[in-house]
Amino acid sequence: MEKRPIEPPDGGYGWVIVTSAFFIMGLTAAVLKNFGLFFLDIQRHYSVYTSTTSWVTSTTIAVFHLGVKMLQRKHRLCSSSAPLASTLSMHLSQRSVIVIGGLLSASGMIIASLGLSLPWLYVSMGVLQGLGMSLAWIPSNSMVSHYFKRWRPIAYAVASSGECVFAMIFSPFFQWLIESYTWQGAVLIIGGLQLNLCVCGALMRPLQADPVTQNCCQDSKDQNGTTKKVTFKWSLIQRPELLLYIVFAILAAAGFFIPPLFLVPYTNSLGMEQYWAASVLSVLALADLLGRLACGWLANLRLVRNLQLLTMVVTAGGVVLLLLPVAQDYWAILVFSSMYGFLFGCVVAIHVTSIVDVVGLEGFDSALGLFMLLRSSGGFVGPPAAGWLVDWTDDFSAGFYLSGFCLVLSGFFVVFVDRLLEKKKLSVKQTDSCSDTTGYQIIKVDRTDD
């Protein structure tokens, strides 16, 4: 029987999927981006170093990536993308997994609000929160990518903008919660808000495959009647272009998570009030939103290749971070933060969809799992390394220097990926051209003989 993939509808119920993903990203990634507001309060509460406090966020980031998996969608997604959650993919729908993610995230924040000890904070705010975020975040991204083809960059940009919209609202709101109820009360309320992830999960409806496609995803049997399951494509790791793209991801992750964590402590170290520091995160989130929408629209025009565009924006973002420490007043910090936020949004808008350019849509699920899984090392090491530099130099500027260097370096690896892919395309074209020419010559000789 012929095997053909499901054609993305590019609309219809897909916009409900986008709306649900919008809220999921807001209740997960936006919360993570505002952890910096709790940084100094947690540090004072437990009387620990900057690097020690940084491990709370880095643990969340690492578990988020390690828990990432591209869940098995009924009649459609048959591959799992991370070992940690592959068992769930064989037994539960995406709706169920998103609901579980919401419950884990809320439980982690509720336990963290008890303020038991620093190890308990690593477990609750780090492990439970990170795992819950991954189980909710990744399936929503997957469904957006599979519901859209032509409008995929715009659809993903709109869905991911939920992170920015909620981050703008959460920055002053979280600061008000901290001042009104202490950091522990604020964390408890945030945990209650994250229960809404369960509602978003209920709206996620997988694409209905036709019988032909269902047969492609269902268990197949060989001639001896042995059941085979279509599983994760580990062979993708052998592709040099994907390996280089993952190196880019590791370096970028090491740099990306440092600025949101240290911007508030940095502005406070300059003598600014808490609400002014929180407003910097709100402006950064607004610029992030504009960057995502602008870059999503620009990528959809296809004026340049996605990887070329990615190289430009990630390198420019690194340069901005290297220059940010020259800002010593509120308005200067606001300008640099806005520039970084815009460029960060540009990167987010295209760095996931660019995986399709690297491995094709058929390998997207597995490649995204590898991408998220392996870049966890960057997110895990980046914030503590920056915290160690801050403790050593007694200056938060050191964290921004490290972040900027990582982003600039990551841009070079995107260039290598783009070069490799272009060489492969050129090689394929030359091969096809030679085949066509050979065929034409054979026909001509036959006619001469006649």
Secondary structure, DSSP 8 states (H G I E B T S, - for coil): ---------SSTTHHHHHHHHHHHHHHHHHHHHTTHHHHHHHHHHHT--HHHHHHHHHHHHHHHHHT------TTS------GGGHHHHHH--HHHHHHHHHHHHHHHHHHHTT---HHHHIIIIIIIHHHHHHHHHHHHHHHHHHH-STTHHHHHHHHHHHHHHHHHHHHHHHHHHHHHHHHHHHHHHHHHHGGGHHHHHHT-------HHHHHHHS-EE-TT--EE-----GGGGG-HHHHHHHHHHHHHHHHHTHHHHHHHHHHHHTT--HHHHHHHHHHHHHHHHHHHHHHHHHHHHTSS-HHHHHHHHHHHHHHHHHHGGG--SHHHHHHHHHHHHHHHHHHHHHHTTHHHHHH-GGGHHHHHHHHHHHTHHHHHHHHHHHHHHHHHHT-THHHHHHHHHHHHHHHHHHHHHHHHHHHHHHHHHHHHHHHHHHHHHHHHHHHHH-
